[in-house]
Amino acid sequence: MIVRQFLEWLETAPAGRRAEAAHAMARAYLYSEVDSEARADMEAAMTVLLDDPATEVRYALADALAVDARAPRHIILTLAGDHIDIAGLVLTCSPTFIDPELVDIVAAADGARQAAIAARLPVSRAVAAAIAEVGEAEACMALLDNPDSSIAAISLARLAERHGEDASIRDRLLERADLPPDIRQMLIRRLGDRLGAFVAAKAWIAPDRARFVTRDACERATIAIAAESATEDLGALVEHLRVTGQLTTALLLRAVCAGNIDLFEAALAILSRIPEGRVAGLVRSGRPAALRAIYKKAGLPASAFDAFAAAIETAREAAREAQPVGRHALARRTVERVMERYRAITDGEANELLAMLRRYAAEEARESARAVARAVRSAA
């Protein structure tokens, strides 16, 4: 009876009135105490409204039903395929959907619908993985902006691989504290490469100089990333550097001079295929023969061994001092000690290492002076 009367009324009622009726009927279905027959009639009437030509009518239906788990499932699923304003409402809010359904929708939907799902509270790891794998840029940005999304490290990696060239996504990834260090380094290297290519294309500096500057900046950033990374994450960073050809003798020596022995140990463990705990014990034992053995097994150049030994010895001495040594002071002391070992060496590789160490010493001198200036200004 209700359905027949309602259908007759729909034929002549204006769209605005139909929208009001659709919203009222949906609310009555959810919250009124009616018998099963009346509830079935209401459901039938709402199902008819899915075919209403006026968008505002279907939107009113979605607005009333979207947040309630008692909403008829077939109605919610139909609304999810409607105009984006309507679909977005139910895809973002409806508790009716289960994760496999959301994953399927992400796989087949456009970016706007994917973004609506990415804005759900919460977003599970399975749904986040689907968005990371096939989501368009706007969906991936919505996922990263969602404070209640659970994103696995592998999904963050896929986001970086697929959309790392997009500045908006790259910035969002780099702002995350849970971004794995190897992914952070990859993004920074890509950014450096693009900036270097841009500068070279504008002919502001020579291409070789642009490559040198960007590589040097990338190495500094890599050392900073390693210093801020948990010890258990360094293996992945080192493996990434090895695979991409960035795990150079100069980079490792620079890390040790900066006091980052952990990165050096992680690199030795991967290169020598010896457990990291054993490597750490050998490196920190204070026995040059033990260090030389693991260093040789890692395949690092023999000509650079004395530099690493001097850097590690300096760091060990600083750790034993009663008065803590500041980072910049330790770096300068370490570089000076290492360069003393190299004064008589003239082969190409040693000269390259010396050049790197001289630049590093100059950088640390400037940073130390800036730190003093900041302290003076703060005390004023």
C-alpha positions as a Markdown table, in Angstrom:
| # | Residue | x | y | z |
|---|---|---|---|---|
| 1 | Met | 0.0 | 0.0 | 0.0 |
| 2 | Ile | 2.8 | 2.4 | 1.0 |
| 3 | Val | 4.7 | 1.7 | -2.2 |
| 4 | Arg | 1.8 | 2.1 | -4.5 |
| 5 | Gln | 0.8 | 5.5 | -3.0 |
| 6 | Phe | 4.4 | 6.7 | -3.0 |
| 7 | Leu | 4.8 | 5.8 | -6.6 |
| 8 | Glu | 1.7 | 7.6 | -7.6 |
| 9 | Trp | 2.9 | 10.7 | -5.7 |
| 10 | Leu | 6.3 | 10.6 | -7.3 |
| 11 | Glu | 4.8 | 11.0 | -10.8 |
| 12 | Thr | 3.7 | 14.6 | -10.0 |
| 13 | Ala | 5.9 | 15.8 | -7.1 |
| 14 | Pro | 8.7 | 18.3 | -7.9 |
| 15 | Ala | 12.3 | 17.2 | -7.4 |
| 16 | Gly | 12.8 | 19.1 | -4.2 |
| 17 | Arg | 9.8 | 17.5 | -2.5 |
| 18 | Arg | 10.9 | 14.1 | -3.7 |
| 19 | Ala | 14.3 | 14.7 | -2.2 |
| 20 | Glu | 12.7 | 15.6 | 1.2 |
| 21 | Ala | 10.5 | 12.5 | 1.0 |
| 22 | Ala | 13.5 | 10.3 | 0.2 |
| 23 | His | 15.4 | 11.6 | 3.2 |
| 24 | Ala | 12.4 | 11.2 | 5.5 |
| 25 | Met | 11.7 | 7.7 | 4.3 |
| 26 | Ala | 15.3 | 6.6 | 4.8 |
| 27 | Arg | 15.3 | 8.1 | 8.3 |
| 28 | Ala | 12.0 | 6.3 | 9.1 |
| 29 | Tyr | 13.4 | 3.0 | 7.8 |
| 30 | Leu | 16.4 | 3.3 | 10.1 |
| 31 | Tyr | 14.9 | 4.7 | 13.3 |
| 32 | Ser | 11.1 | 4.0 | 13.3 |
| 33 | Glu | 9.5 | 1.1 | 15.2 |
| 34 | Val | 7.5 | -0.6 | 12.4 |
| 35 | Asp | 6.6 | -4.1 | 11.6 |
| 36 | Ser | 8.5 | -6.2 | 9.0 |
| 37 | Glu | 5.9 | -5.6 | 6.3 |
| 38 | Ala | 6.1 | -1.9 | 6.6 |
| 39 | Arg | 9.9 | -2.0 | 6.7 |
| 40 | Ala | 9.9 | -4.1 | 3.5 |
| 41 | Asp | 7.6 | -1.6 | 1.8 |
| 42 | Met | 10.0 | 1.3 | 2.8 |
| 43 | Glu | 12.9 | -0.7 | 1.4 |
| 44 | Ala | 11.0 | -1.2 | -1.9 |
| 45 | Ala | 10.2 | 2.5 | -2.1 |
| 46 | Met | 13.8 | 3.5 | -1.5 |
| 47 | Thr | 14.9 | 1.0 | -4.2 |
| 48 | Val | 12.6 | 2.7 | -6.6 |
| 49 | Leu | 14.2 | 6.1 | -5.7 |
| 50 | Leu | 17.5 | 4.8 | -7.0 |
| 51 | Asp | 16.1 | 5.3 | -10.5 |
| 52 | Asp | 14.9 | 8.9 | -9.9 |
| 53 | Pro | 16.3 | 11.2 | -12.6 |
| 54 | Ala | 17.0 | 14.0 | -10.1 |
| 55 | Thr | 20.5 | 13.8 | -8.6 |
| 56 | Glu | 19.3 | 15.6 | -5.4 |
| 57 | Val | 16.8 | 12.8 | -4.7 |
| 58 | Arg | 19.5 | 10.1 | -4.8 |
| 59 | Tyr | 21.8 | 12.4 | -2.8 |
| 60 | Ala | 19.2 | 12.8 | -0.1 |
| 61 | Leu | 18.9 | 9.0 | 0.1 |
| 62 | Ala | 22.7 | 8.6 | 0.4 |
| 63 | Asp | 22.9 | 11.4 | 3.0 |
| 64 | Ala | 20.4 | 9.6 | 5.2 |
| 65 | Leu | 21.8 | 6.1 | 4.8 |
| 66 | Ala | 25.6 | 6.5 | 4.4 |
| 67 | Val | 26.7 | 6.3 | 8.0 |
| 68 | Asp | 24.4 | 3.6 | 9.2 |
| 69 | Ala | 25.3 | -0.1 | 9.1 |
| 70 | Arg | 21.6 | -1.0 | 9.0 |
| 71 | Ala | 21.1 | 0.6 | 5.5 |
| 72 | Pro | 20.0 | -1.9 | 2.9 |
| 73 | Arg | 23.1 | -3.4 | 1.3 |
| 74 | His | 21.9 | -3.4 | -2.3 |
| 75 | Ile | 21.0 | 0.3 | -2.0 |
| 76 | Ile | 24.4 | 1.3 | -0.7 |
| 77 | Leu | 26.1 | -0.7 | -3.5 |
| 78 | Thr | 24.0 | 1.0 | -6.1 |
| 79 | Leu | 24.7 | 4.4 | -4.7 |
| 80 | Ala | 28.4 | 3.7 | -4.8 |
| 81 | Gly | 28.2 | 3.5 | -8.6 |
| 82 | Asp | 26.2 | 6.7 | -8.9 |
| 83 | His | 27.4 | 10.3 | -9.6 |
| 84 | Ile | 30.6 | 11.0 | -7.7 |
| 85 | Asp | 29.0 | 13.4 | -5.2 |
| 86 | Ile | 26.7 | 10.6 | -4.2 |
| 87 | Ala | 29.2 | 7.7 | -4.6 |
| 88 | Gly | 31.8 | 9.7 | -2.6 |
| 89 | Leu | 29.4 | 10.0 | 0.3 |
| 90 | Val | 28.8 | 6.3 | 0.7 |
| 91 | Leu | 32.3 | 5.2 | -0.2 |
| 92 | Thr | 33.8 | 7.4 | 2.4 |
| 93 | Cys | 31.3 | 6.9 | 5.2 |
| 94 | Ser | 29.3 | 3.6 | 4.9 |
| 95 | Pro | 30.3 | 0.8 | 7.3 |
| 96 | Thr | 28.4 | -1.6 | 5.0 |
| 97 | Phe | 31.5 | -2.3 | 2.9 |
| 98 | Ile | 34.0 | -5.0 | 3.8 |
| 99 | Asp | 37.7 | -4.8 | 2.8 |
| 100 | Pro | 37.5 | -7.2 | -0.2 |
| 101 | Glu | 34.7 | -5.1 | -1.7 |
| 102 | Leu | 36.7 | -1.9 | -1.2 |
| 103 | Val | 39.7 | -3.5 | -2.8 |
| 104 | Asp | 37.7 | -4.5 | -5.8 |
| 105 | Ile | 36.2 | -1.1 | -6.2 |
| 106 | Val | 39.6 | 0.5 | -6.0 |
| 107 | Ala | 40.8 | -1.7 | -8.8 |
| 108 | Ala | 38.0 | -0.7 | -11.1 |
| 109 | Ala | 37.2 | 2.9 | -10.0 |
| 110 | Asp | 38.4 | 6.2 | -11.2 |
| 111 | Gly | 40.6 | 8.5 | -9.1 |
| 112 | Ala | 37.7 | 10.4 | -7.5 |
| 113 | Arg | 36.1 | 7.2 | -6.2 |
| 114 | Gln | 39.5 | 5.8 | -5.1 |
| 115 | Ala | 40.1 | 9.1 | -3.2 |
| 116 | Ala | 36.8 | 8.7 | -1.4 |
| 117 | Ile | 37.8 | 5.2 | -0.2 |
| 118 | Ala | 41.2 | 6.6 | 0.8 |
| 119 | Ala | 39.5 | 9.1 | 3.0 |
| 120 | Arg | 37.6 | 6.5 | 5.0 |
| 121 | Leu | 38.1 | 6.3 | 8.8 |
| 122 | Pro | 39.9 | 4.0 | 9.1 |
| 123 | Val | 41.7 | 2.6 | 6.1 |
| 124 | Ser | 43.1 | -0.9 | 6.6 |
| 125 | Arg | 46.4 | -2.1 | 5.4 |
| 126 | Ala | 44.8 | -4.2 | 2.7 |
| 127 | Val | 42.8 | -1.3 | 1.3 |
| 128 | Ala | 45.8 | 1.0 | 1.5 |
| 129 | Ala | 47.9 | -1.6 | -0.4 |
| 130 | Ala | 45.4 | -1.6 | -3.2 |
| 131 | Ile | 45.4 | 2.2 | -3.4 |
| 132 | Ala | 49.2 | 2.2 | -3.4 |
| 133 | Glu | 49.3 | -0.4 | -6.1 |
| 134 | Val | 46.7 | 1.0 | -8.6 |
| 135 | Gly | 45.5 | 4.3 | -7.1 |
| 136 | Glu | 45.7 | 7.5 | -9.1 |
| 137 | Ala | 47.6 | 10.5 | -7.7 |
| 138 | Glu | 44.6 | 12.1 | -6.0 |
| 139 | Ala | 43.8 | 8.9 | -4.2 |
| 140 | Cys | 47.3 | 8.4 | -3.1 |
| 141 | Met | 47.4 | 12.0 | -1.7 |
| 142 | Ala | 44.1 | 11.4 | 0.1 |
| 143 | Leu | 45.6 | 8.2 | 1.6 |
| 144 | Leu | 48.7 | 9.9 | 2.8 |
| 145 | Asp | 46.6 | 12.8 | 4.3 |
| 146 | Asn | 44.3 | 10.4 | 6.2 |
| 147 | Pro | 45.5 | 10.2 | 9.8 |
| 148 | Asp | 43.6 | 7.0 | 10.3 |
| 149 | Ser | 45.1 | 5.0 | 7.5 |
| 150 | Ser | 47.4 | 2.1 | 8.2 |
| 151 | Ile | 50.0 | 1.9 | 5.5 |
| 152 | Ala | 52.6 | -0.9 | 5.4 |
| 153 | Ala | 56.2 | -0.2 | 4.5 |
| 154 | Ile | 55.9 | -2.1 | 1.3 |
| 155 | Ser | 52.9 | 0.1 | 0.3 |
| 156 | Leu | 54.9 | 3.3 | 1.1 |
| 157 | Ala | 57.6 | 1.9 | -1.2 |
| 158 | Arg | 55.0 | 1.4 | -4.0 |
| 159 | Leu | 53.7 | 4.9 | -3.6 |
| 160 | Ala | 57.3 | 6.2 | -3.9 |
| 161 | Glu | 58.0 | 4.1 | -7.0 |
| 162 | Arg | 54.8 | 5.0 | -8.8 |
| 163 | His | 54.3 | 8.6 | -7.8 |
| 164 | Gly | 57.7 | 9.7 | -6.4 |
| 165 | Glu | 58.1 | 12.3 | -9.2 |
| 166 | Asp | 54.9 | 14.0 | -8.1 |
| 167 | Ala | 56.1 | 16.8 | -5.8 |
| 168 | Ser | 52.9 | 16.7 | -3.7 |
| 169 | Ile | 53.2 | 13.0 | -3.0 |
| 170 | Arg | 56.9 | 13.1 | -2.6 |
| 171 | Asp | 56.6 | 15.8 | 0.1 |
| 172 | Arg | 53.9 | 13.9 | 1.9 |
| 173 | Leu | 56.1 | 10.8 | 2.0 |
| 174 | Leu | 59.1 | 12.6 | 3.2 |
| 175 | Glu | 57.1 | 14.2 | 6.0 |
| 176 | Arg | 56.2 | 10.7 | 7.4 |
| 177 | Ala | 58.2 | 9.5 | 10.4 |
| 178 | Asp | 57.5 | 5.9 | 9.4 |
| 179 | Leu | 59.0 | 6.2 | 5.9 |
| 180 | Pro | 61.7 | 3.5 | 5.6 |
| 181 | Pro | 65.2 | 5.1 | 5.2 |
| 182 | Asp | 65.9 | 3.4 | 1.9 |
| 183 | Ile | 62.7 | 4.9 | 0.4 |
| 184 | Arg | 63.6 | 8.3 | 1.9 |
| 185 | Gln | 67.0 | 8.1 | 0.3 |
| 186 | Met | 65.5 | 7.0 | -3.1 |
| 187 | Leu | 63.2 | 10.0 | -3.1 |
| 188 | Ile | 65.9 | 12.4 | -2.2 |
| 189 | Arg | 68.2 | 11.0 | -4.9 |
| 190 | Arg | 65.5 | 11.3 | -7.5 |
| 191 | Leu | 64.9 | 14.9 | -6.4 |
| 192 | Gly | 68.6 | 15.7 | -6.6 |
| 193 | Asp | 68.9 | 14.1 | -10.1 |
| 194 | Arg | 65.9 | 16.2 | -11.3 |
| 195 | Leu | 67.4 | 19.4 | -9.8 |
| 196 | Gly | 70.8 | 18.7 | -11.3 |
| 197 | Ala | 69.3 | 18.0 | -14.8 |
| 198 | Phe | 67.2 | 21.2 | -14.5 |
| 199 | Val | 70.2 | 23.3 | -13.6 |
| 200 | Ala | 72.3 | 21.7 | -16.4 |
| 201 | Ala | 69.5 | 22.3 | -18.9 |
| 202 | Lys | 69.4 | 26.0 | -18.0 |
| 203 | Ala | 73.1 | 26.1 | -18.5 |
| 204 | Trp | 73.6 | 27.8 | -15.1 |
| 205 | Ile | 76.6 | 25.5 | -14.4 |
| 206 | Ala | 78.4 | 22.9 | -16.5 |
| 207 | Pro | 76.8 | 19.4 | -16.6 |
| 208 | Asp | 79.7 | 17.8 | -14.9 |
| 209 | Arg | 79.7 | 20.4 | -12.1 |
| 210 | Ala | 75.9 | 19.9 | -11.7 |
| 211 | Arg | 76.3 | 16.1 | -11.4 |
| 212 | Phe | 79.1 | 16.6 | -8.8 |
| 213 | Val | 77.1 | 19.0 | -6.7 |
| 214 | Thr | 73.9 | 16.9 | -6.7 |
| 215 | Arg | 75.9 | 13.7 | -5.9 |
| 216 | Asp | 77.7 | 15.5 | -3.0 |
| 217 | Ala | 74.4 | 16.8 | -1.7 |
| 218 | Cys | 72.8 | 13.3 | -2.0 |
| 219 | Glu | 75.7 | 11.8 | 0.0 |
| 220 | Arg | 75.2 | 14.4 | 2.8 |
| 221 | Ala | 71.5 | 13.7 | 2.8 |
| 222 | Thr | 72.2 | 9.9 | 2.9 |
| 223 | Ile | 74.5 | 10.3 | 5.9 |
| 224 | Ala | 71.8 | 12.4 | 7.7 |
| 225 | Ile | 69.1 | 9.8 | 6.9 |
| 226 | Ala | 71.4 | 7.0 | 8.3 |
| 227 | Ala | 72.1 | 9.0 | 11.5 |
| 228 | Glu | 68.3 | 9.3 | 12.1 |
| 229 | Ser | 67.5 | 5.7 | 11.3 |
| 230 | Ala | 67.0 | 2.9 | 13.8 |
| 231 | Thr | 69.8 | 0.3 | 13.7 |
| 232 | Glu | 67.5 | -2.4 | 12.4 |
| 233 | Asp | 66.6 | -0.3 | 9.4 |
| 234 | Leu | 70.1 | 0.3 | 8.2 |
| 235 | Gly | 70.4 | -3.0 | 6.5 |
| 236 | Ala | 67.7 | -2.1 | 4.1 |
| 237 | Leu | 69.3 | 1.3 | 3.4 |
| 238 | Val | 72.6 | -0.3 | 2.8 |
| 239 | Glu | 71.2 | -2.9 | 0.4 |
| 240 | His | 69.4 | -0.1 | -1.5 |
| 241 | Leu | 72.6 | 1.8 | -1.8 |
| 242 | Arg | 74.5 | -1.3 | -2.9 |
| 243 | Val | 71.9 | -2.2 | -5.6 |
| 244 | Thr | 71.8 | 1.4 | -6.9 |
| 245 | Gly | 75.6 | 1.8 | -7.0 |
| 246 | Gln | 75.7 | 4.4 | -4.3 |
| 247 | Leu | 77.6 | 2.3 | -1.7 |
| 248 | Thr | 81.0 | 3.8 | -2.4 |
| 249 | Thr | 84.1 | 3.8 | -0.3 |
| 250 | Ala | 83.9 | 7.6 | -0.1 |
| 251 | Leu | 80.3 | 7.5 | 1.3 |
| 252 | Leu | 81.3 | 4.9 | 3.9 |
| 253 | Leu | 84.3 | 6.8 | 5.0 |
| 254 | Arg | 82.3 | 10.0 | 5.2 |
| 255 | Ala | 79.8 | 8.2 | 7.4 |
| 256 | Val | 82.5 | 6.9 | 9.7 |
| 257 | Cys | 84.0 | 10.4 | 10.0 |
| 258 | Ala | 80.6 | 11.7 | 10.9 |
| 259 | Gly | 80.5 | 9.2 | 13.7 |
| 260 | Asn | 78.0 | 6.8 | 12.1 |
| 261 | Ile | 79.8 | 3.5 | 12.8 |
| 262 | Asp | 76.5 | 1.6 | 12.7 |
| 263 | Leu | 76.1 | 2.3 | 8.9 |
| 264 | Phe | 79.7 | 1.1 | 8.3 |
| 265 | Glu | 79.0 | -2.1 | 10.2 |
| 266 | Ala | 75.8 | -2.7 | 8.4 |
| 267 | Ala | 77.6 | -2.3 | 5.1 |
| 268 | Leu | 80.4 | -4.6 | 6.1 |
| 269 | Ala | 77.8 | -7.2 | 7.2 |
| 270 | Ile | 76.0 | -7.1 | 3.8 |
| 271 | Leu | 79.2 | -7.0 | 1.7 |
| 272 | Ser | 80.9 | -9.8 | 3.6 |
| 273 | Arg | 77.8 | -11.8 | 4.3 |
| 274 | Ile | 78.6 | -12.1 | 7.9 |
| 275 | Pro | 76.0 | -11.6 | 10.7 |
| 276 | Glu | 75.8 | -8.0 | 11.7 |
| 277 | Gly | 76.3 | -8.8 | 15.4 |
| 278 | Arg | 79.6 | -10.6 | 14.7 |
| 279 | Val | 80.7 | -7.7 | 12.5 |
| 280 | Ala | 80.0 | -5.2 | 15.2 |
| 281 | Gly | 82.0 | -7.2 | 17.7 |
| 282 | Leu | 85.0 | -7.3 | 15.3 |
| 283 | Val | 84.8 | -3.6 | 14.4 |
| 284 | Arg | 84.5 | -2.5 | 18.0 |
| 285 | Ser | 87.0 | -4.9 | 19.4 |
| 286 | Gly | 89.9 | -2.5 | 19.0 |
| 287 | Arg | 92.0 | -5.1 | 17.3 |
| 288 | Pro | 93.3 | -3.8 | 13.9 |
| 289 | Ala | 93.8 | -7.4 | 12.6 |
| 290 | Ala | 90.2 | -8.3 | 13.2 |
| 291 | Leu | 89.0 | -5.1 | 11.5 |
| 292 | Arg | 91.3 | -5.7 | 8.6 |
| 293 | Ala | 90.0 | -9.3 | 8.1 |
| 294 | Ile | 86.4 | -8.2 | 8.0 |
| 295 | Tyr | 87.2 | -5.2 | 5.8 |
| 296 | Lys | 89.1 | -7.4 | 3.3 |
| 297 | Lys | 86.3 | -9.9 | 3.2 |
| 298 | Ala | 83.8 | -7.1 | 2.4 |
| 299 | Gly | 85.9 | -6.3 | -0.7 |
| 300 | Leu | 86.7 | -2.7 | 0.2 |
| 301 | Pro | 89.9 | -1.2 | -1.2 |
| 302 | Ala | 93.0 | -2.0 | 0.8 |
| 303 | Ser | 94.4 | 1.5 | 0.2 |
| 304 | Ala | 91.6 | 3.0 | 2.2 |
| 305 | Phe | 91.9 | 0.7 | 5.2 |
| 306 | Asp | 94.1 | 3.1 | 7.3 |
| 307 | Ala | 91.6 | 5.8 | 6.8 |
| 308 | Phe | 88.7 | 3.7 | 8.2 |
| 309 | Ala | 90.9 | 2.4 | 11.1 |
| 310 | Ala | 91.9 | 6.0 | 12.0 |
| 311 | Ala | 88.3 | 7.2 | 11.9 |
| 312 | Ile | 87.1 | 4.3 | 14.1 |
| 313 | Glu | 90.0 | 4.8 | 16.6 |
| 314 | Thr | 89.2 | 8.5 | 16.9 |
| 315 | Ala | 85.5 | 7.8 | 17.5 |
| 316 | Arg | 86.4 | 5.2 | 20.1 |
| 317 | Glu | 88.8 | 7.6 | 21.9 |
| 318 | Ala | 86.1 | 10.3 | 21.9 |
| 319 | Ala | 83.6 | 7.9 | 23.5 |
| 320 | Arg | 86.0 | 7.3 | 26.4 |
| 321 | Glu | 86.5 | 11.0 | 27.1 |
| 322 | Ala | 84.8 | 12.3 | 30.3 |
| 323 | Gln | 83.6 | 15.4 | 28.5 |
| 324 | Pro | 81.3 | 14.7 | 25.6 |
| 325 | Val | 82.6 | 15.8 | 22.2 |
| 326 | Gly | 80.2 | 17.7 | 20.0 |
| 327 | Arg | 79.2 | 16.2 | 16.6 |
| 328 | His | 81.0 | 18.9 | 14.6 |
| 329 | Ala | 84.1 | 18.9 | 16.8 |
| 330 | Leu | 84.3 | 15.1 | 16.5 |
| 331 | Ala | 83.9 | 15.2 | 12.8 |
| 332 | Arg | 86.7 | 17.7 | 12.3 |
| 333 | Arg | 89.0 | 15.8 | 14.7 |
| 334 | Thr | 88.3 | 12.6 | 12.8 |
| 335 | Val | 88.9 | 14.1 | 9.4 |
| 336 | Glu | 92.2 | 15.7 | 10.5 |
| 337 | Arg | 93.4 | 12.3 | 11.9 |
| 338 | Val | 92.4 | 10.5 | 8.7 |
| 339 | Met | 94.1 | 13.0 | 6.5 |
| 340 | Glu | 97.3 | 12.6 | 8.5 |
| 341 | Arg | 97.4 | 9.0 | 7.4 |
| 342 | Tyr | 97.0 | 10.0 | 3.7 |
| 343 | Arg | 99.6 | 12.7 | 3.3 |
| 344 | Ala | 102.1 | 10.5 | 1.6 |
| 345 | Ile | 99.6 | 8.7 | -0.7 |
| 346 | Thr | 99.4 | 9.8 | -4.3 |
| 347 | Asp | 97.4 | 7.2 | -6.2 |
| 348 | Gly | 94.1 | 8.2 | -7.8 |
| 349 | Glu | 91.7 | 6.6 | -5.4 |
| 350 | Ala | 93.5 | 8.0 | -2.4 |
| 351 | Asn | 93.5 | 11.5 | -3.9 |
| 352 | Glu | 89.8 | 11.2 | -4.6 |
| 353 | Leu | 89.2 | 10.3 | -0.9 |
| 354 | Leu | 91.5 | 13.1 | 0.2 |
| 355 | Ala | 89.5 | 15.6 | -1.9 |
| 356 | Met | 86.2 | 14.3 | -0.3 |
| 357 | Leu | 87.7 | 14.6 | 3.2 |
| 358 | Arg | 88.9 | 18.1 | 2.6 |
| 359 | Arg | 85.5 | 19.2 | 1.4 |
| 360 | Tyr | 83.9 | 17.4 | 4.4 |
| 361 | Ala | 86.3 | 19.2 | 6.8 |
| 362 | Ala | 85.4 | 22.5 | 5.2 |
| 363 | Glu | 81.7 | 21.8 | 5.6 |
| 364 | Glu | 82.1 | 20.8 | 9.2 |
| 365 | Ala | 84.1 | 23.9 | 9.9 |
| 366 | Arg | 81.3 | 26.1 | 8.5 |
| 367 | Glu | 78.6 | 24.1 | 10.3 |
| 368 | Ser | 80.5 | 24.5 | 13.6 |
| 369 | Ala | 80.8 | 28.2 | 13.1 |
| 370 | Arg | 77.1 | 28.5 | 12.3 |
| 371 | Ala | 76.3 | 26.5 | 15.5 |
| 372 | Val | 78.3 | 28.9 | 17.5 |
| 373 | Ala | 76.6 | 31.9 | 15.9 |
| 374 | Arg | 73.2 | 30.4 | 16.6 |
| 375 | Ala | 74.1 | 29.8 | 20.3 |
| 376 | Val | 75.3 | 33.4 | 20.6 |
| 377 | Arg | 72.1 | 34.7 | 19.1 |
| 378 | Ser | 70.0 | 32.5 | 21.4 |
| 379 | Ala | 71.8 | 33.7 | 24.5 |
| 380 | Ala | 71.5 | 37.3 | 23.5 |
